[in-house]
Amino acid sequence: MKRTVFDQDHEAFRGTCRAFVDRYLRPNQEKHIANHEFGREMWLEMGRHDLLGLNIPEAYGGSGIDDPRFCLVFAEELSKLAFAYSACVGIHADCVAPYLVDLCTEEQKQRWLPRFCTGELVTAIGMTEPSGGSDLAALRTTAVRDGDDWVLNGSKTFITNGCSADLVVVAARTSPEKKSHGITLFAVEAGMPGFERGRKLDKVGQAEADTSELFFSDVRVPAGNVIGEVDSGFVYMMQRLVTERIGAAVQNLAHARQILDETLEYVKERRAFGQPVGSFQANKFRLAELVTSCEVAQAFVDACVLEQVAHTLSPVDAAKAKWWTAQVQNEVLDACVQLYGGYGYMTEYRVARAWQDARVAKIWAGSNEIMKELIGRDLGL
Ligand SMILES: Cc1cc2nc3c(=O)[nH]c(=O)nc-3n(C[C@H](O)[C@H](O)[C@H](O)COP(=O)(O)OP(=O)(O)OC[C@H]3O[C@@H](n4cnc5c(N)ncnc54)[C@H](O)[C@@H]3O)c2cc1C
């Protein structure tokens, strides 16, 4: 089915994104996998190609585009190469950007945004802690006011861009008695004494992504690094998770559809019992189901994207899009592995890596269970 969510300008931009992916990321992917990150040079290259500040006002070095579809086009093209690229870039350019643009003071914006756009200042967001990620209101990292500073203690885990980030938006408890209304966001910067990174975590998939633990031991964060109002962090996160979740849904489908298209080519070539494996009715029907599944999901997600453009996307619809596409993606990729046979289990095959990469989509940015919890509550249950 023809998608109508993007116009000619978006498609022209897609060409730029594809050219970037083909020239800079694809040839270096094996190196990125070995290094467990794609490295600063790639961030700077994205900055040189104006790909990091699409939604940042021009006054701070961005492109000032008030249309999230451009970021989503870039995310789709990154996902098609590997899910890890869209995850890392998405955290910086789609997830953290709104915190800095919407909530920061003029002085903070001048301080951070120009380098954010060039890739000199890579960002991350630290919500999840070793004690739990789903129950965000129960986080244990604390920040206590001391003169002009706040003193941070605690830790975060599973943080995308964790090792490479120059600035991490960290959620910490500032008013213990106020539960979800006692959380504040801080910009913790590389080099602050007491701020340490753990090792790059060894994940099941997404080897190109730097994911790590962060430790805060009496880190003195100046009051000038508080993001937004004290004790308002939880609300800020809830508001912005909508953007993160629709972004995740878009990436889930782009990733699944790319590997499905590659699998379709494979099953036309690969033969068994004297015929292409795709021509067996069982496989033909399976592929028909998978294509239908992707296209039906895409229609819902594209409708959500248009709602997002109009600033009317509800948290519940974003939750539906996120969990459903994570499910579809995992079903599609598992079936693709099956259709590749033994080759599908070899990590040198893209399908195997994609299958490993996708598993986390049902866990991160709010697990499928948490998404259903939100939807269930909306049903009055
Ligand atoms: C590769 C990767 C990258 C990540 N990047 C980031 C990042 O950049 N920043 C960040 O802050 N976090 C990040 N995360 C963390 C991620 O968001 C959390 O892992 C996720 O929110 C789940 O939290 P948890 O792992 O603590 O699981 P838990 O909260 O311990 O949950 C365990 C299980 O219990 C289920 N569960 C929990 N509560 C309920 C409930 N009420 N009803 C039913 N089931 C429930 C969950 O769905 C899950 O299946 C990342 C995680 C991974 C794996």
The ligand as a Gaussian input file, in Angstrom:
#p B3LYP/6-31G(d) Opt

LIG

0 1
 C       19.570000      -2.081000      24.967000
 C       18.841000      -1.235000      25.964000
 C       18.915000       0.145000      25.872000
 C       18.267000       0.945000      26.814000
 N       18.434000       2.315000      26.777000
 C       17.970000       3.060000      27.814000
 C       18.276000       4.459000      27.907000
 O       18.927000       5.032000      27.027000
 N       17.835000       5.133000      28.987000
 C       17.121000       4.556000      29.989000
 O       16.770000       5.219000      30.937000
 N       16.804000       3.237000      29.923000
 C       17.211000       2.483000      28.867000
 N       16.926000       1.148000      28.809000
 C       16.165000       0.553000      29.901000
 C       14.758000       0.093000      29.545000
 O       13.927000       1.190000      29.287000
 C       14.282000      -0.799000      30.676000
 O       15.026000      -2.018000      30.580000
 C       12.813000      -1.072000      30.667000
 O       12.084000       0.088000      30.956000
 C       12.403000      -2.181000      31.661000
 O       12.923000      -1.934000      32.931000
 P       13.727000      -3.109000      33.693000
 O       14.727000      -3.639000      32.754000
 O       14.204000      -2.579000      34.973000
 O       12.650000      -4.240000      33.929000
 P       11.681000      -4.349000      35.212000
 O       11.039000      -3.027000      35.436000
 O       12.403000      -4.989000      36.315000
 O       10.572000      -5.358000      34.643000
 C       10.811000      -6.764000      34.563000
 C        9.613000      -7.417000      33.868000
 O        8.452000      -7.162000      34.625000
 C        7.459000      -6.594000      33.809000
 N        6.658000      -5.640000      34.574000
 C        7.078000      -4.596000      35.331000
 N        6.038000      -3.934000      35.827000
 C        4.916000      -4.584000      35.395000
 C        3.516000      -4.376000      35.562000
 N        3.047000      -3.355000      36.285000
 N        2.674000      -5.248000      34.962000
 C        3.137000      -6.274000      34.219000
 N        4.448000      -6.519000      34.030000
 C        5.327000      -5.671000      34.596000
 C        8.225000      -5.870000      32.704000
 O        7.418000      -5.688000      31.551000
 C        9.350000      -6.853000      32.477000
 O        8.901000      -7.873000      31.613000
 C       17.505000       0.334000      27.834000
 C       17.406000      -1.054000      27.903000
 C       18.071000      -1.830000      26.993000
 C       17.974000      -3.327000      27.134000

